[in-house]
Amino acid sequence: MTVSKKVTLAANGETATVAAATIGDIFTTLFSMDSCVTGFYGLTQKLGLVAAGMAGQNYRLGRGINFIKVD
């Protein structure tokens, strides 16, 4: 199994640091403009964003926040 990594862009915009990611990095890098997570944690983050978007759309249509519910 691959290890998830956290990539952080340096202030100069030309170099980056790579470190092992933690579960908390899924949430802390969600809206970050200079860091991201890769690997399984990155995939988990993307799937969470898709599910949240689906729940928001269902709520907007008046069906509640259940993102699996279909009329």
Helices and strands as residue ranges (DSSP letters): E 5-9, E 16-20, H 25-28, E 35-37, H 39-60
